[in-house]
Amino acid sequence: MQRRKFIKHTGIGFATLGIFRDLAKLKSISEKDRGAITIATWNNKKAVMAAWEVLSANGSALDAVEAGARIPEEDPLDTSVGYGGYPDREGRVSLDASIMDHEGNAGSVFFLQGILHPISVAKLVMQKTPHVYLAGEGAKLFALENGFEEQNLLTPAAEKAYLEWKKINKYSPKIGPEQHDTIGILAKDRSGRLSGACTTSGLAFKMHGRVGDSPIIGSGLFVDNKIGAASATGLGEAVIKKVGSFSIVEMMRNKMNPEKACKKAIERLLDIKGSSEFQVGYIAMNKAGETGAYSLRAGFPYVVVREGKFELLESKSFFDKK
């Protein structure tokens, strides 16, 4: 009689302990999901810190990536993004940008001229129109109708570089390991929502009208809130051909961690002619908050802020692996 009572009570006790363990595990996962994180291509410390300020104030991942992307867009010393970006071979600065939120909504602008913050225009395309892409004069008209002001984006320094280039007039659309043309930035907020942004002035001295991967959903940027997010930098033509960012998210869907998914996406570039001469780099983040990066060649740094802690990291690379 006493033995049966003992077994009965201890069985309930063990079951209760099991419930507590399960609850503790769920709480741990929940707390991990609430952790705010942002990651960006290259050494864009100011950009990720601007994004972190939004996240730390319990702001949304969408607002965070917009805030981060706007920093290099308005920096006259950044010659590959926004104001200060090198012009095309006709001497005109044209900008591309895309943005995605946790619900799968997306907005993008192509070949935008005379407007300082293409990432904010792309966000409005997403929020105020039934479209994903607006291009050229249509994108500019939309921006002006929504309160943006037209301005000259060609800085004296960029104009000087252009005039020097004209003396040579050699068109070579390649991205070396020391060059880049994009900022990609991803974020996860405390509610577990993922978003991403990508913005660029494109290749220096490109053909007038050229568009790279940055504004193309699935190439320069892709977000799936159930799985993760990815962004690209480097030679856009190569990224477009392999739909780079989408492929990384799909590989994460198949349980690859972010770094391995980025590596596999880089390896898919190897059958493109000249792959040993150009540069492409990928960054990624999964739903659990793990981050990673990989590049075709060495010289691709990226930055991460996790709960306020800033890290400057160097990605592993294919051609310079040891």
C-alpha positions in Angstrom: 0.0 0.0 0.0 2.7 2.4 1.0 4.8 1.4 -2.0 2.0 2.1 -4.4 1.5 5.5 -2.9 5.2 6.2 -3.1 5.4 5.2 -6.8 2.2 7.3 -7.5 3.6 10.4 -5.9 7.1 10.1 -7.3 5.7 9.5 -10.7 3.7 12.7 -10.5 6.9 14.4 -9.3 9.0 13.1 -12.2 6.2 14.2 -14.6 6.1 17.6 -13.0 9.9 17.9 -13.3 9.6 16.9 -17.0 7.1 19.7 -17.5 9.4 22.2 -15.8 12.3 21.1 -18.0 10.1 21.5 -21.1 9.0 25.0 -19.9 12.5 26.0 -19.2 13.5 24.8 -22.7 10.7 26.8 -24.3 11.6 29.8 -22.3 15.2 29.6 -23.4 14.1 29.4 -27.1 11.8 32.3 -26.6 14.5 34.4 -25.0 16.8 33.6 -27.8 14.2 34.6 -30.4 13.8 37.9 -28.6 17.5 38.7 -29.0 18.1 41.7 -31.3 20.8 41.3 -34.0 21.9 43.2 -37.1 24.6 42.3 -39.6 26.0 44.2 -42.6 28.4 43.9 -45.4 31.9 45.5 -45.3 33.1 47.6 -42.4 29.9 49.6 -42.0 30.1 50.2 -38.3 28.0 53.4 -38.4 25.3 51.6 -40.3 24.9 48.7 -38.0 25.1 51.0 -34.9 22.3 53.1 -36.4 20.2 49.9 -36.9 21.1 48.8 -33.4 19.8 52.1 -31.9 16.4 51.3 -33.4 16.4 47.7 -32.3 17.5 48.6 -28.7 14.6 50.9 -28.4 12.3 48.0 -29.3 11.9 49.3 -32.9 11.1 47.0 -35.8 13.7 45.2 -37.9 12.2 47.0 -40.9 12.9 50.5 -39.5 16.3 49.3 -38.3 17.6 48.2 -41.7 16.2 51.4 -43.3 18.0 53.5 -40.7 21.2 51.6 -41.2 21.1 51.8 -45.0 20.6 55.6 -44.9 23.9 56.1 -43.2 26.2 55.3 -46.2 23.6 56.7 -48.6 24.2 60.2 -47.2 28.0 59.8 -46.7 29.9 61.8 -49.3 33.0 59.7 -48.6 31.3 56.5 -49.6 32.0 56.2 -53.3 29.8 53.2 -53.9 26.5 54.1 -52.2 24.2 57.1 -52.5 25.6 60.7 -52.3 29.3 60.5 -53.2 28.8 57.4 -55.3 30.8 57.3 -58.5 28.8 58.1 -61.7 28.2 56.0 -64.8 30.2 56.5 -68.0 28.0 59.5 -68.9 28.8 61.2 -65.6 25.4 60.6 -64.0 24.8 59.1 -60.6 22.1 56.5 -60.6 21.0 54.6 -57.5 19.3 51.2 -56.8 17.8 49.9 -53.6 15.5 47.2 -52.2 13.9 46.3 -48.9 11.9 43.4 -47.5 10.0 42.9 -44.3 8.9 40.0 -42.1 5.6 39.5 -43.9 7.3 38.9 -47.3 6.5 42.4 -48.6 9.1 44.0 -50.8 9.9 47.3 -52.5 12.6 48.3 -54.9 13.8 51.2 -57.0 16.0 50.9 -60.1 18.0 53.6 -61.9 16.9 56.4 -59.6 18.6 59.8 -60.2 18.6 62.9 -58.1 17.1 61.5 -54.9 19.2 61.1 -51.8 17.7 58.1 -50.0 16.6 55.4 -52.4 16.1 52.9 -49.6 13.3 55.1 -48.1 11.8 55.4 -51.6 11.9 51.6 -51.9 10.2 51.3 -48.5 7.4 53.6 -49.7 7.0 51.6 -52.9 6.4 48.6 -50.6 4.0 50.3 -48.3 2.0 52.7 -50.6 1.8 50.9 -53.9 0.6 47.5 -55.2 4.0 47.1 -57.0 7.4 45.8 -56.1 9.6 47.7 -58.6 9.6 51.3 -59.8 12.3 52.4 -62.2 13.9 55.5 -63.7 11.7 58.5 -64.2 8.7 56.7 -62.7 10.6 56.1 -59.5 11.8 59.7 -59.4 8.3 61.0 -59.9 7.0 58.8 -57.1 9.7 60.1 -54.8 8.9 63.7 -55.6 5.2 63.1 -55.1 6.0 61.7 -51.6 8.0 64.7 -50.4 11.6 63.8 -51.5 13.6 66.7 -53.0 15.7 66.5 -56.1 19.3 67.3 -55.6 22.7 66.9 -57.3 24.3 63.7 -56.0 27.6 64.1 -57.9 30.2 65.3 -55.3 33.3 67.2 -56.4 35.5 64.2 -55.4 33.4 61.8 -57.5 33.4 64.3 -60.4 37.2 64.5 -60.2 37.5 60.7 -60.3 35.2 60.6 -63.3 37.2 63.2 -65.2 40.3 61.2 -64.5 38.6 58.0 -65.7 37.6 59.7 -68.9 41.2 60.2 -69.8 41.6 56.4 -69.9 37.9 55.6 -70.9 38.4 52.0 -70.2 35.2 50.1 -69.3 36.0 47.2 -67.1 33.0 46.0 -65.1 34.8 43.9 -62.6 34.8 44.0 -58.8 38.2 43.2 -57.3 38.7 42.1 -53.7 39.5 45.6 -52.6 36.4 47.1 -54.2 32.7 46.9 -53.5 29.5 48.5 -54.7 26.8 47.7 -52.1 25.7 47.7 -48.5 23.5 44.9 -47.5 22.0 44.9 -44.0 19.8 42.4 -42.2 18.2 42.6 -38.8 16.1 40.7 -36.3 14.2 42.6 -33.7 13.1 41.6 -30.2 9.8 40.2 -31.5 11.7 37.8 -33.8 10.8 39.7 -37.0 13.4 39.7 -39.8 13.9 42.4 -42.4 16.7 43.3 -44.9 17.8 46.2 -47.1 20.3 46.6 -49.9 21.4 49.9 -51.5 24.1 51.0 -54.0 25.2 53.4 -56.7 26.5 50.4 -58.6 29.7 49.9 -60.5 31.8 52.9 -61.0 31.6 54.3 -64.6 29.1 51.6 -65.6 27.1 51.9 -68.8 24.2 54.3 -68.5 21.1 52.3 -67.5 23.0 49.4 -66.0 21.3 47.7 -63.0 23.0 45.2 -60.7 21.7 42.7 -58.2 21.0 45.1 -55.3 17.4 46.0 -56.2 16.4 42.6 -57.5 14.5 40.6 -54.9 16.1 37.1 -54.6 19.4 38.2 -56.0 20.8 41.1 -53.9 18.3 40.5 -51.0 15.8 37.9 -49.8 13.9 37.5 -46.5 11.7 34.6 -45.3 10.7 35.3 -41.8 10.2 31.5 -41.1 13.7 30.7 -42.2 16.2 33.6 -42.4 17.6 36.4 -44.6 20.5 37.0 -46.9 22.2 39.8 -48.9 24.9 40.1 -51.5 27.7 42.4 -52.5 30.2 42.4 -55.3 29.7 41.8 -59.0 26.0 42.0 -59.4 25.9 40.3 -62.8 27.3 37.1 -61.2 24.9 37.3 -58.3 21.9 37.7 -60.6 22.8 34.7 -62.7 22.7 32.5 -59.6 19.8 34.2 -57.7 22.3 34.3 -54.8 20.3 35.5 -51.8 17.3 33.4 -52.5 19.4 30.3 -52.9 21.0 30.9 -49.5 17.7 31.2 -47.7 16.5 28.0 -49.4 19.7 26.2 -48.3 19.0 27.4 -44.7 15.5 26.0 -45.1 17.2 22.7 -45.7 19.0 23.0 -42.3 22.3 24.5 -43.4 23.7 27.1 -41.1 24.2 30.6 -42.5 28.0 30.3 -43.2 27.7 26.9 -44.9 24.8 28.2 -47.0 26.8 31.3 -48.0 29.7 29.0 -48.9 27.6 26.8 -51.1 26.2 29.9 -52.9 29.7 31.1 -53.5 30.7 27.7 -55.0 27.9 28.0 -57.5 29.7 31.0 -59.0 32.6 29.0 -60.1 31.2 28.0 -63.4 30.9 31.7 -64.4 33.6 32.8 -66.7 36.2 35.0 -64.9 35.2 33.9 -61.4 38.8 33.9 -60.3 39.0 37.6 -61.1 35.9 39.2 -59.5 34.6 39.4 -56.0 31.2 38.4 -54.5 30.4 38.3 -50.8 27.3 37.0 -49.0 25.9 37.6 -45.5 23.1 35.6 -43.9 21.1 35.2 -40.7 18.7 32.5 -39.7 15.6 32.6 -37.6 17.5 31.3 -34.6 19.8 34.4 -34.8 22.9 32.6 -36.1 24.9 34.7 -38.6 27.5 33.9 -41.2 29.3 35.1 -44.3 31.5 33.8 -47.2 33.2 35.4 -50.2 34.7 34.3 -53.4 38.1 36.0 -52.6 39.7 37.2 -49.4 39.2 40.8 -48.2 35.5 40.7 -47.3 34.9 42.0 -43.8 31.4 42.2 -42.3 30.0 43.6 -39.1 27.6 42.2 -36.5 25.9 43.8 -33.5 24.3 41.3 -31.1 22.6 42.8 -28.0 24.8 45.9 -28.2 28.1 44.1 -28.8 29.8 45.2 -32.0 32.1 42.8 -33.9 34.1 43.3 -37.1 34.7 40.0 -38.7 36.5 38.7 -41.8 34.7 36.1 -43.9 36.2 32.9 -45.1 36.8 32.8 -48.8 37.0 30.2 -51.6 40.1 31.2 -53.6 42.2 32.2 -50.6 41.2 29.4 -48.2 44.0 27.6 -46.3 
